[in-house]
Amino acid sequence: MAKIQTRSAVEKIASYPLGNSPEEIKAKFNLKAVRKMSDNENVYGCSTEVKDSIIKAINSLYFYPDGTGSLLIRKIADFYNLSEDRILVSNGSEEIIRLLTRAYISPGDEAVMAQLTFPRYETNIVIEGGNAVSVPLRNGTHDLDAMYEEINNKTKMVFVCNPNNPTGTIVGNDELYRFIGKIPSDILIILDEAYYEYVTSKEYLESLPLLKQYPNLIVLRTFSKIYGLAGLRVGYGIMDPEIVKELHKVKDVFNVNHLAQAAAAAALSDQEFVKDCAKKNAAEMEFVCEKLAELNIGFFPSQTNFVYVFSQHPIAASLIANGLVVRQMKLPGYGDAFRMTLGTRGDNKAVINLISELLNNKAV
């Protein structure tokens, strides 16, 4: 039987590496319980207002969702004091990456990005027949000078994940501002700010005030992280209204489901919950980094709810085998490396204690 031929661009890519589920880990290592610290979810859950909004929305599930996301867009616009025509809501912020590549990438076009960053930038570029130009990180951070050197007449997009996933690092305010100003106006600049609400550094660039000055700038944010709605898949992009119009041409008609829109609108209204989560996260970040430093374990300074950890000792596989599920992610020159989502103090102590035992060869 003849093989049904896949498009050559699709044959080049691999499926997203989801890793083993907690149930698979329990079965594989004969464990009664595991701590999931691999996907950067909010360990504190979501606002109680979200739960109430979902219960109310259940009564109208027989209707299709609002294909324009008008209520949620109005909430976001009011929150940031922006015009509604600058906002597009999506089934997770990754959908906007897919829409951007669908609308603007032709075969042979190029997009510049970091070598170790959110992998779906590259995947979506390749699917459309484009080429991803990957630039090595510098000390775990985007090397914007090197990225700029890769821009040519084939370049259509530049991706900057800020803070970067999986290293958690940010690009300095002045450095990023100068970089944005140097990019030709016919090249899209996509700033992925999925972890924006966790940032505490005064060196972080506030991007939204730049939107009017730079019509080629696109800012992505999400309700999956600090808002605790990862299971509902809601994100949004803020950009020039003309780009919004183009993306509406290629998006699915009813892309964000009814419950997700109601939940996101409620989540945005509860900023006390967001502030509380950010405060708890900052305390856990300080605790974890202090303990890792005491153990002489390397890590990048993170402005997110996760830490990128590296060591010359094999640690990650043993953590997973003992039920502490982290995400293994290699970076050349950094030994055994993994991304660890911050958990509760109990979760974080469990990781630190096991690393200490491993370093002393006491772990089973």
N, C-alpha and C positions, 0 to 999 in steps of 0.2 A: 504493500500500500504506500502510495506516495505521501511524503511528509507535507503537511500544510505549512507553507513558508511564513515564518514570522518576519516582520520588517527588520532589516539589518540593524537599525538603530536600537530596537528593543532587544535583539539578541546580544548586544554588547553589555547590557546592564545586568546586575544581580538583584535579587529580591532584597528588600530592606532587612537587615539582620536584627530581628526582634529579640533573639535570645530565648532561653528556656523560661516558661511560665513558672510561677511558684509551685503549682501542682506537679509540674514535670521535675522540678528540683527536689521536691519532697520524695517523689517516687524513686528518682535516680539515686539519692543518697540515703534513703530510708529515714527521713526526718519527719517529725511530728508537726513542726511548724517552721516557717522561714520569715525573714524580714526582707521585704522588697525595697531595695534601695538603688534601683537601676534606671528608672524612667523619669526622674525629676518631677514627680507628682507632689502635690502639697499634702504633707502628712497630717495637716490639721483639718483636712476636708474642705467643706465649702460653707458659706453663710447659711444660717437657718432661714433667711429670707428666700434663698434659692429653693429650698425644700417646699416652702409654702407656695411659691409661684408655680412650681411643677404640679402640685396637687390641683391648683386652680385650672391650669392649662389642660389637664387631662380631659376635662369635660368637652373640649372642642377638638379632639384628635381626629374626628371624622372629616374636618376641613383640611385642605392643603395648607401648608405654611405660607406666610407672606413671602412671596418671591423677591420682594425688594428689601425685606428686613427693615421696614420703615420705622417701627417703634424702637428697635434696638439702635438703628442709625441715629435717630433723634436723641436718644439717651447719650450715645457716645459723643455726638456733636455738642450737646449741652455741657457735657463733662469737660471737654477740652476747649470749649468756646470756639468751635470751628463750624463752617458751613456744611450742611448735610451732603452736598454734592461732592465732597472730598472723600467720602467714606464708603467702603465696600465691605460688607460682612461676608463671612465665608465659613465653610465646613472645616474649621481649623485654619490657621494661617498658612499652612502648606498649600491649601487650595489656591491661594492667591499666587504663590510661586508657580504653580502649574498653569494658572490662567495667564500670567505674565509671559511665560515661555511659549504658551500656545498662541498668544496674540503677537508676540514680537520676535521670536526666534525662527529664522529660516535655516535650511541646511547650509552648513559651512560657517554660520555665525559663531562668534566666540563670547564667552562670559568668563570674567576673572573672579576668582574667589580664593580663600585660604585652602591650604592642603588638608588640614584637619579642622573641619567645621561641620555644620549640619549637612549630611550627605545628600539630602533631597534636592539641593540646588543643582548639583552635578547630574543627578538622575533625570530631572525634568528637562535640563538643557539637552542631554544626549537623546532623550526620547523624541525631541523635535528635530533631530539631525544636527544639532549644534555641537560645539566643542568646548569642554570645560578646561580653562587654563588655571591650574592650581599652583599657588605660591606658598612655599614653606613658611610656617610661623616663625616668629623671632621671639624666643623666650616665652612661648605659649601665647603670643599676641599677634594679631594681624600685622604683617609687614607692609604698611601702606605704600612706602616708597617703592618696594619691589613690585607690588601689585600695579602701581601706576606705570612702571616700565613695561608691563605686559600689554598695555592698551595700544591698539592699532586700529586700522580702518575696518577690521572685521568685528571689533568689539561692539556688542549691543547692550551688555549688562555688566554691572559690578556688584557683587554681593559682599556685604560686611555684616557679620553676625556680632552684635554688640549689646550685651556681653556674649562672648563666643561660647558656643556649645561644640565640643565638650570641655574646653579648658577653663571657662568661667571668667576669663580676663576681659578687660575693656580697653578700647583705644582712647588715648588722652583727648580731652576736649579740643585743644588747639590743633593737634595733629589731624584729627578727623575733619574739623572745619576746613582746614587748608586743603585736605584731600578732596572733599566735596566740591570746593571751589575750582579745583583744577580739572575736574572731569568734563569733557566736552558735553554740550547741552543735548546732543542727540544720543547719548548713552544713558540708560536707566541706572540709577544708583538705588539698590535695595538695601535698606537698613533693617535687619531682623532684630527686633527688640522684644523677643518673647519673655525675657527675664527682667524687663525694665523696672518693674515694681520692687524688685529685690535690691536694686542698686543703692549703695550708701555713699559712694565716692563723690567728692566734689569735683573730680576730674571728668565726670561723665557729661557728654554733650547732650543738651536738650535739643532734639531734632525738629520738633513740630514748628517752632518759630521760623525755621528755614524753608518751609514748604513754598511760601509765596515767592521767595527769592530764587528757588531752584525747582522749576516745574518738572524736572527729571528725577526728583527725589521721591522715593516711596518708603513709608515707614510701616512695618508689620508688627502687630501686637496680638496678644491672645488671651483667652479666658481659661486656657488649659493649665496654667502654672499657678500663680499665687491665688487666683480666684477659685481653684479647685474643681474645674469643670472638664477635666481631660476626657472623661467618659462621654461627654455630650458633643465634643468637637465644635467649638466656636472660636473663630479668630476674626481679625479685621485688618484692613489696610487703609492708610491715610495717604492721599496723593492728589495730584492735579485732577480736576474734574474731567478733563478730556481723556485721561487714562482710564478713569472709572467708566466712562462711556464705552471705551473699547473693550474693557474686560467684561462688561455686561453682555456683549455680543457672543462671548465664548463660554460663559459660565453656565452651569446647569440651572434650569429654571427655578426649581425649589431646592436650593443647595443647602440651606440651614433649616433643620427641622423645627417644628413648632415648640417642643419642649425646650430645645436648646436656646431659641430666641428669648423665650420667657425667662429662663434661668439666667442668661447672661445679663439681661436688663436688670433683674433683681440683684445680681451679684455686684454690678457696677454701682448700685445705690448704697451698698453697705461698705463704705470705705473704712469704717471702724474695724471690720473684720480684716481687711487688707492690711491696715496699719499694725494690727495685733500680730498677724502672721509674719510680717516683715520684721517686727521687733523680736519675735521668738527666733526667727531664722538667723538674725544677726548674732544673737546670743549663742546659738548652736554652732555657727560658723567660727566664732571666736574660740569656743571650747575645743572643737575638732582640730582647728589649725594649731592651737597651742599644744595639744597632746601629740599631734603628728610631729611637730618640731622637736618635742622632748624625746621622741623615738628616733630622731634623725631620718624621718621619712619625708621625701620630697613632695611638694605640691605647688600648684600655681595659685597666686592670690585671686580669690574668686569673688565676684559680685553677683552671685546667683544663689540658688538653693542646692548646689552641688559642688563637689571639690574634685579636681583632677589630681590623682595621687600617683606617684611613681617611685620605684625602688629597684635596687639591684637584686633584691631578694624576691623569690617567687611568692607572692602574697595572694593575688586575686583569686586564683583557682581554689586555694584553701579556704578563703572566705566563703565562696559560693558553696563548697562542699560542706561547710559547717552551717549553712542556712542563712548567711548574710549575702544576699544577692546583689552584687555590684555589676557594673557594665565594663567588661574588658575592652580597652581601646588603646592600641599601640601608637606610639609616636617615636620615630627613629631617634635613637640616642638616649631614650629615657627608661630603658629597662622594662620591668614589669609594670604596666600602667593601667589604671582603671578610673572610671568615673563613679563617684559615690554620691548618691542623693542624701542630703541631710534628713535625718529622721527625728524622733523624739530624743530626749536626753538618754533614755534607756537604750534606744537603737544605737545611738552614736557611741555610748560607752561600750556596748557589746562589740562594735567594730574595733575600737581602740584596744580593748582588752585582748581580743583575739590576735590583732597584729602584734601586740607585745609578746603574747605567748608564742606566736610563730617565729618571731625574731630570736626567742630563747629556745626554739626547737621543742616546745612543750605541747604544741597542739597535736591532736590525734590525726 
